[in-house]
């Protein structure tokens, strides 16, 4: 994990849309929800950046999970923000009432808090393959972390690689130990790089050794909204 003095904190939520919301309308509804944050001074102060990623259709369904519709990557000012945001009066009054219009549950119930470690540092592109990884029970946490860091670029087309180390306190149904981000230039480049492959099968052997891939989620996405 990154040294304490270089720790960067994130909130990451793995979202399903409200089932009454059509798939093609989800990205716009999500952007509208995010815009409400501009009315919340504390959200503006605590959240340094927002990257909303919706499930990409550029890859064959067999390559990834279809159980979720999007992932939000929120860069936080510090660790305390991850707790304070849930009790902020403005957030509770303005954003929380709108959550169930967009998602199938409140954001707090699908959000993870994690420490970010950048393994390959280049500008993030417009498409990202995300992996929510569950450590095998027989594997020590240190061995898990070491193995994931050894393979920072599983595919040659990856421009930027990030591992987010998830804190132990997790919502029910979201028991993941790490979230990997493999960034590509765009959807077409991601699709070309992974064409004819099953990403789970082409991950390095060490991933299979240290991760319970059956309990993990692999999801190709495109960026639908980013700020600043």
C-alpha positions as CSV (number, residue, x, y, z in Angstrom):
1,X,0.0,0.0,0.0
2,X,1.1,3.6,-0.5
3,X,3.2,5.2,2.3
4,X,1.1,7.2,4.8
5,X,2.5,10.6,3.6
6,X,1.4,9.9,0.1
7,X,-2.1,8.5,0.8
8,X,-4.9,9.6,-1.5
9,X,-8.4,8.7,-0.5
10,X,-11.3,7.7,-2.7
11,X,-14.9,6.8,-2.4
12,X,-15.9,4.3,-5.0
13,X,-19.5,3.1,-5.6
14,X,-20.6,0.2,-7.8
15,X,-24.1,1.2,-8.8
16,X,-27.2,-0.3,-10.3
17,X,-29.7,2.0,-11.9
18,X,-33.3,2.3,-10.7
19,X,-35.0,-0.5,-12.7
20,X,-37.7,2.0,-13.8
21,X,-35.0,4.0,-15.5
22,X,-34.1,2.9,-19.0
23,X,-30.5,1.9,-19.6
24,X,-30.1,4.6,-22.3
25,X,-31.3,7.3,-19.8
26,X,-29.0,6.3,-16.9
27,X,-26.0,8.4,-17.8
28,X,-28.0,11.6,-18.2
29,X,-29.9,11.0,-15.0
30,X,-26.6,10.4,-13.2
31,X,-25.2,13.7,-14.5
32,X,-28.2,15.5,-13.3
33,X,-27.8,14.0,-9.9
34,X,-24.1,15.0,-9.8
35,X,-25.0,18.5,-10.7
36,X,-26.9,18.8,-7.4
37,X,-23.6,18.6,-5.7
38,X,-22.8,22.2,-6.9
39,X,-25.5,23.3,-4.5
40,X,-23.7,21.7,-1.5
41,X,-20.7,23.7,-0.3
42,X,-19.3,20.9,1.7
43,X,-19.5,18.5,-1.2
44,X,-17.5,21.0,-3.3
45,X,-15.0,21.3,-0.5
46,X,-14.6,17.5,0.2
47,X,-14.8,16.0,-3.3
48,X,-11.8,16.9,-5.4
49,X,-12.9,15.2,-8.6
50,X,-15.7,13.0,-9.9
51,X,-15.4,10.4,-12.6
52,X,-18.7,8.7,-13.6
53,X,-18.2,5.5,-15.6
54,X,-21.1,3.7,-17.3
55,X,-21.0,0.1,-18.4
56,X,-19.5,-0.2,-21.9
57,X,-21.1,-2.1,-24.7
58,X,-17.9,-2.3,-26.7
59,X,-17.1,-5.8,-25.3
60,X,-19.0,-9.0,-25.6
61,X,-21.3,-9.7,-22.6
62,X,-19.4,-12.9,-21.9
63,X,-16.3,-10.9,-21.0
64,X,-17.7,-9.1,-17.9
65,X,-20.4,-8.7,-15.4
66,X,-23.8,-7.3,-16.5
67,X,-25.1,-7.0,-12.9
68,X,-24.2,-3.3,-12.5
69,X,-24.6,-0.1,-14.5
70,X,-21.9,2.2,-13.4
71,X,-19.0,3.0,-11.2
72,X,-18.2,6.4,-9.6
73,X,-14.6,7.3,-8.7
74,X,-14.6,10.2,-6.2
75,X,-11.3,11.6,-5.1
76,X,-11.6,13.0,-1.6
77,X,-9.7,15.7,0.2
78,X,-8.9,13.4,3.1
79,X,-10.1,10.3,4.9
80,X,-12.5,12.2,7.3
81,X,-14.5,13.4,4.3
82,X,-15.6,9.8,3.6
83,X,-17.6,9.9,6.9
84,X,-18.5,13.5,7.1
85,X,-20.3,13.5,3.8
86,X,-23.0,11.1,5.0
87,X,-24.1,13.5,7.8
88,X,-23.7,16.8,6.0
89,X,-27.1,18.6,6.3
90,X,-26.9,20.0,2.7
91,X,-26.1,16.6,1.2
92,X,-29.0,15.0,3.2
93,X,-31.4,17.6,2.1
94,X,-30.4,18.0,-1.6
95,X,-28.7,14.9,-2.9
96,X,-30.0,12.0,-0.8
97,X,-33.7,12.5,-1.8
98,X,-32.7,12.2,-5.5
99,X,-30.6,9.1,-5.1
100,X,-33.5,6.6,-5.5
101,X,-34.6,8.3,-8.7
102,X,-31.3,7.3,-10.3
103,X,-30.1,4.2,-8.4
104,X,-31.7,1.0,-6.9
105,X,-30.5,2.0,-3.4
106,X,-28.9,4.8,-1.5
107,X,-25.3,5.6,-2.5
108,X,-24.1,4.9,1.0
109,X,-25.2,1.3,0.7
110,X,-23.0,0.6,-2.3
111,X,-20.0,2.8,-1.5
112,X,-16.5,1.7,-0.6
113,X,-13.7,3.8,0.9
114,X,-10.2,3.1,-0.4
115,X,-6.6,4.3,-0.5
116,X,-5.4,4.9,-4.0
117,X,-2.1,3.6,-5.3
118,X,-1.1,4.6,-8.8
119,X,1.1,1.9,-10.4
120,X,1.4,3.3,-14.0
121,X,1.0,7.1,-14.1
122,X,-0.2,8.5,-17.4
123,X,-3.3,10.6,-18.2
124,X,-6.5,8.7,-17.8
125,X,-8.3,8.0,-21.0
126,X,-12.0,7.8,-21.8
127,X,-12.5,4.1,-21.1
128,X,-11.5,2.0,-18.0
129,X,-11.7,-1.7,-17.2
130,X,-12.6,-2.0,-13.5
131,X,-12.1,-5.0,-11.4
132,X,-13.6,-5.3,-7.9
133,X,-11.4,-8.0,-6.4
134,X,-12.0,-10.4,-3.5
135,X,-9.0,-11.9,-1.8
136,X,-8.9,-15.6,-1.3
137,X,-9.3,-16.4,2.4
138,X,-6.2,-18.6,2.4
139,X,-4.0,-15.7,1.1
140,X,-2.4,-13.2,3.4
141,X,-3.2,-9.5,2.8
142,X,0.4,-8.7,2.2
143,X,0.8,-11.4,-0.4
144,X,-2.4,-10.2,-2.1
145,X,-1.1,-6.7,-2.3
146,X,2.3,-7.8,-3.5
147,X,0.8,-9.9,-6.3
148,X,-1.5,-7.2,-7.6
149,X,1.3,-4.7,-7.7
150,X,3.6,-7.1,-9.7
151,X,1.2,-7.0,-12.7
152,X,0.4,-3.3,-13.1
153,X,-0.2,-3.6,-16.9
154,X,-1.9,-6.9,-17.8
155,X,-2.5,-5.7,-21.4
156,X,-0.2,-3.7,-23.6
157,X,-2.9,-1.1,-24.4
158,X,-3.3,0.0,-20.8
159,X,-2.2,3.7,-20.4
160,X,-2.8,4.1,-16.7
161,X,-3.0,1.6,-13.9
162,X,-4.4,2.1,-10.4
163,X,-5.1,-0.2,-7.4
164,X,-7.5,1.1,-4.7
165,X,-7.1,-0.8,-1.3
166,X,-10.5,-1.0,0.2
167,X,-11.1,-0.4,3.9
168,X,-12.6,-3.3,5.9
169,X,-15.9,-1.6,6.6
170,X,-18.0,-2.4,3.6
171,X,-21.8,-2.4,2.9
172,X,-23.5,-5.8,2.7
173,X,-23.0,-7.4,-0.7
174,X,-19.9,-5.3,-1.5
175,X,-17.2,-7.3,0.2
176,X,-14.2,-6.5,-2.1
177,X,-10.6,-6.0,-1.0
178,X,-9.3,-4.0,-3.9
179,X,-10.5,-2.1,-6.9
180,X,-8.2,-2.1,-10.0
181,X,-8.5,0.5,-12.7
182,X,-6.9,-0.2,-16.1
183,X,-7.3,2.9,-18.3
184,X,-7.4,2.9,-22.1
185,X,-7.4,5.7,-24.6
186,X,-11.1,5.2,-25.5
187,X,-13.7,2.5,-25.9
188,X,-12.5,1.5,-29.4
189,X,-9.0,1.0,-28.1
190,X,-10.1,-1.0,-25.2
191,X,-12.3,-3.2,-27.4
192,X,-9.4,-3.7,-29.9
193,X,-7.0,-4.6,-27.1
194,X,-9.3,-7.1,-25.5
195,X,-10.9,-8.4,-28.8
196,X,-11.3,-12.2,-28.8
197,X,-10.2,-12.5,-25.2
198,X,-12.0,-13.1,-21.9
199,X,-10.3,-10.7,-19.6
200,X,-10.8,-13.0,-16.6
201,X,-8.9,-15.7,-18.5
202,X,-6.1,-13.5,-19.7
203,X,-5.3,-11.9,-16.3
204,X,-1.9,-13.1,-15.0
205,X,-1.9,-16.4,-13.2
206,X,-1.2,-14.6,-9.9
207,X,-4.6,-13.0,-10.0
208,X,-6.2,-16.4,-10.0
209,X,-3.9,-17.5,-7.3
210,X,-4.6,-14.6,-4.9
211,X,-8.2,-13.6,-5.9
212,X,-11.5,-15.3,-5.7
213,X,-12.5,-14.3,-9.2
214,X,-15.9,-15.9,-8.9
215,X,-16.7,-13.4,-6.1
216,X,-15.1,-10.5,-8.1
217,X,-16.6,-8.2,-10.6
218,X,-15.0,-7.3,-13.9
219,X,-16.6,-4.4,-15.7
220,X,-15.6,-2.5,-18.9
221,X,-16.8,1.1,-18.8
222,X,-16.6,4.4,-20.6
223,X,-16.4,7.8,-18.9
224,X,-19.8,9.5,-19.1
225,X,-19.1,12.5,-16.9
226,X,-16.0,14.0,-15.4
227,X,-15.3,17.0,-13.2
228,X,-13.4,19.1,-12.9
